[in-house]
Amino acid sequence: MTQFDRRNITMMMDFYEMTMANGYFQDHDKDVQVAFDVFYRANPDKGGFAIFAGLEQVIEYVENMKFSEEDVEYFRQQHMFSEEFLNYLADFHFTGDIYAMPEGTIMYPNEPCITVVAPLIDAQLVETAILAQVNHQSLIATKARRIVKAANGRAVSDFGARRAHNMDAATYGARAAYIGGVVGTATVSAGQMFNIPISGTMAHSWVMFYGDEYTAFKKYAETYPDATVLLVDTYDVIHSGIPNAIKVAHEILEPMGKRLKGIRIDSGDLAYLSKRVRKMLDAAGLEDCKIVVSNSLDEFTVASLLSQGACIDSFGIGERLITAKSEPVFGAVYKLAAVGENGEFVPRIKVSENVEKITNPGLKDLYRIYNADGNAVADMLAVCGEPVDVSTSFRYVDPQKPWKNRTFENCTLRNLRKLYVRQGKSVEKLPTLDEIRDYVKEQLENEIWEEEQRFENPHRHYLDMTPDYYELKMELLSKTREEHA
């Protein structure tokens, strides 16, 4: 098999999912209904929030799950599975339900962004694929948003394909970066698949091939007179690149009635160079020529450049966006929350010596609470179906300080999740990528406190609980500890 062969990504799983599925099949437990939650424990880069991304690909995955004859034969060759189980796989398709936040929702640690309610084997087999999509795209979308915020209104583009972990990571990373707010990508596959605006001009090899810089710039301007952006740092930005770019603007483009759209700097002291370059361009009557910079940038270098008065109109971000270099792992997990018994879902809880690894059990509702000004003051877990009214005075529990008497007053709420897949089929019209991107922007501008969006020591968004849900968790913790003492 080569990378050009048609792939069945159903097989993108950890082997333990198959060994457990076979065990459940042999024990006649395959049809027991269970619920698994997807959540994460810490925001990337010690930030104040994360962006939920990858849901569209999760839904595509579960709707198209199937094992081919070749897949089944591969498992047969492992000599670990019964023929009955292998025959079951040959006819398998996902039959469960998926509840999720809308893609692009601002989310916080320990709250379920996805809940899978399905027969036991179905729920187990989708674990790795769901986590792979959510972990990757949520990480890149969150990183992209940090960089876009640092750029303070200046355009940010994804230049990262060649630094991505592989070709899928480049393509889906560009999708996630667009959700996070970048204006476009240099990755053609992402542009084709997701209708993301694409852009690109030249590499240093173009300039080096033609021998002298002026000829290289001249040929590019003649070929693309309506979109001439010249890379000016192949030899010397100040003494060669910019003088030759100005010469091409006057001698080649202006006689055609065209303007030099921009120049790009990919090395050196970008703050110093951009200020020198701006003065040179303005003095040559090219006040409208944009300055684009690239070269291992992230939110911290972008913010630093602007604080130094750098004259930069647009940023091209590569490796530190597409790999989220400072935070290589998002850390979402997939944990059992409830098991169907006698027609009811019985909560399950994972207990750990590490307090942060104790799970929130059972089927649950997740609400976002808003004050009278429309600001999101907290999120809150409730027992599934529990009536909640925060319009007057509603007592809640802060699980980190449960002894304090706390209430929401004159607030509104929004249920953050809805049903996207019923019995294996999509039941919700999915938004366009532009709609997802706009949803992120709208939340951050109108709902989420600016204090939560700081890079350093952001305000912590509270995940509270209704008294009934808190009591459910405490009772289950106490019971579990007694049983395993």
C-alpha positions, 0 to 999 in steps of 0.5 A, spaced: 500 500 500 502 506 498 500 513 500 496 514 493 492 508 494 485 509 497 485 509 504 480 506 509 481 510 515 476 506 519 483 502 521 486 508 524 485 506 531 489 503 537 489 495 537 487 495 544 480 498 541 479 491 537 482 487 543 477 490 547 471 489 542 473 482 541 472 481 549 466 485 549 463 480 543 465 474 546 462 476 553 455 478 549 456 485 552 456 488 545 450 491 545 450 494 552 449 502 551 454 506 554 456 514 554 463 516 553 465 524 554 471 527 550 474 533 554 481 536 556 484 538 562 489 544 561 489 550 556 494 550 551 500 555 552 497 556 559 492 560 556 485 562 558 481 558 553 481 553 547 477 552 541 473 546 539 475 544 532 474 537 528 467 536 529 465 535 521 471 530 520 468 526 526 461 526 523 464 524 516 468 518 520 462 515 524 458 516 518 463 512 513 466 507 518 466 500 515 471 494 515 473 491 508 475 484 506 482 486 506 481 489 513 478 483 516 483 479 513 488 483 516 485 482 523 484 474 521 492 474 520 493 477 528 490 470 530 487 473 536 480 474 534 474 469 533 471 468 526 464 470 529 467 476 531 471 477 524 464 476 521 461 481 525 466 486 523 465 485 516 457 488 517 459 493 522 457 500 521 456 505 527 449 506 530 450 510 536 449 518 537 453 524 538 452 530 542 457 535 541 458 543 542 458 547 535 464 547 532 468 553 533 465 553 540 470 557 546 471 551 551 474 550 557 478 544 561 474 538 564 467 540 560 465 535 555 465 537 548 463 531 545 459 525 548 458 518 544 452 514 546 452 508 543 453 500 543 459 498 547 463 496 541 461 502 537 463 507 542 470 503 543 472 503 536 471 510 535 475 513 540 482 514 537 479 517 531 475 522 535 481 524 539 486 525 533 481 529 530 479 533 536 486 534 539 490 536 532 485 541 530 483 544 537 490 545 538 492 549 531 485 553 532 487 555 539 494 557 537 492 560 530 487 565 535 493 567 539 497 569 533 491 573 530 490 576 537 497 578 537 497 581 530 492 586 532 488 587 526 494 585 521 493 579 516 495 573 518 496 567 513 498 560 514 505 558 511 506 552 515 505 546 510 512 544 509 513 544 517 507 540 518 508 533 521 505 530 515 501 532 509 494 530 512 497 535 518 498 540 513 491 540 510 487 539 516 491 544 520 490 549 515 483 548 516 483 549 523 488 555 523 482 558 518 477 557 524 482 560 528 482 567 524 488 566 519 485 570 512 488 564 508 493 559 507 499 557 502 497 550 502 493 548 495 490 542 498 486 546 504 484 551 499 481 546 494 478 541 500 475 547 504 475 553 500 480 557 504 483 563 500 490 561 498 496 565 496 503 565 494 508 568 490 516 566 490 521 563 493 528 565 494 530 559 488 526 564 483 531 570 485 537 565 485 535 562 478 535 568 474 542 570 477 541 577 478 535 580 482 532 585 478 531 580 472 528 576 477 523 581 479 522 584 472 520 577 470 515 576 476 512 582 475 511 581 467 508 575 469 503 577 475 502 584 474 496 584 478 499 581 484 506 582 484 509 581 491 517 581 491 521 577 496 527 582 497 532 578 502 535 573 498 541 578 498 541 584 501 534 587 503 536 594 504 542 595 499 539 590 493 532 587 494 528 594 496 532 598 490 530 593 485 523 592 487 522 600 487 526 600 480 521 594 478 515 598 480 517 604 476 520 601 470 515 595 469 509 596 473 507 603 473 507 603 465 502 598 465 498 602 470 499 597 475 502 598 482 507 594 486 502 590 491 507 588 496 514 586 499 516 580 503 522 579 508 523 572 511 530 573 515 534 578 519 531 583 524 524 584 522 523 590 526 529 594 524 528 592 517 521 593 516 522 600 519 527 602 514 523 599 508 517 603 510 521 609 509 524 607 502 518 605 499 514 611 502 520 616 499 519 612 492 511 614 492 509 607 494 506 608 500 500 603 498 506 597 498 504 592 503 510 589 508 509 582 509 514 578 514 515 571 515 521 567 519 519 562 525 514 567 528 509 566 533 504 570 538 510 572 542 515 575 536 509 578 533 507 582 539 514 584 540 515 586 533 509 591 534 511 593 540 517 595 537 514 599 532 515 595 526 512 597 520 508 590 518 502 589 514 501 582 514 504 576 517 506 569 514 506 564 520 509 557 519 512 552 523 510 555 530 503 555 527 502 548 524 505 545 529 503 549 535 510 548 537 510 551 544 505 546 546 505 540 542 499 536 545 492 538 546 491 532 551 483 531 550 481 524 553 475 519 552 473 517 558 467 512 560 461 516 563 455 512 564 453 504 562 446 502 561 443 498 566 435 496 566 433 501 561 437 507 565 444 510 565 448 508 571 454 513 572 461 511 572 467 515 575 474 514 574 478 516 581 485 517 581 491 520 586 491 526 581 485 530 583 485 533 576 484 526 573 478 524 577 472 525 572 465 528 572 460 522 571 454 520 568 450 523 563 450 531 563 448 537 561 453 543 560 450 550 560 454 557 559 451 562 564 451 569 561 450 576 565 445 581 563 450 584 559 451 578 555 458 576 558 459 569 559 460 568 567 461 561 567 459 554 565 455 549 569 454 542 569 447 539 571 444 532 571 442 530 564 434 533 564 435 537 570 431 543 570 435 549 571 432 556 571 438 562 573 433 568 571 432 569 578 436 566 584 439 560 582 444 556 587 450 553 584 456 549 587 464 551 585 467 544 586 473 547 588 470 551 594 464 547 595 463 550 602 461 557 599 454 559 598 454 562 591 448 564 586 447 566 579 442 572 579 438 575 573 442 571 568 441 567 562 443 560 560 445 556 553 445 549 553 452 548 549 451 541 546 446 538 541 445 532 537 449 531 531 448 524 530 442 519 531 443 512 530 449 513 526 447 518 521 448 526 521 441 529 523 444 537 523 446 541 518 453 543 519 455 550 518 460 552 513 468 554 514 466 561 514 460 561 519 465 557 524 470 562 523 465 568 524 462 564 530 469 564 534 470 571 532 463 573 535 464 569 541 471 572 543 469 579 541 462 579 545 461 574 550 468 572 552 472 576 557 478 580 555 481 578 561 480 570 559 484 572 553 490 575 556 497 571 554 500 571 561 496 569 567 489 569 564 483 569 568 480 562 570 473 561 567 469 557 572 466 550 571 461 550 576 455 545 578 448 544 580 447 542 587 444 536 584 450 534 580 455 536 585 451 531 590 451 525 585 459 526 584 460 526 591 456 520 592 459 516 587 466 518 589 464 516 596 461 509 594 467 508 589 472 509 595 469 504 600 468 499 594 476 499 593 478 501 600 
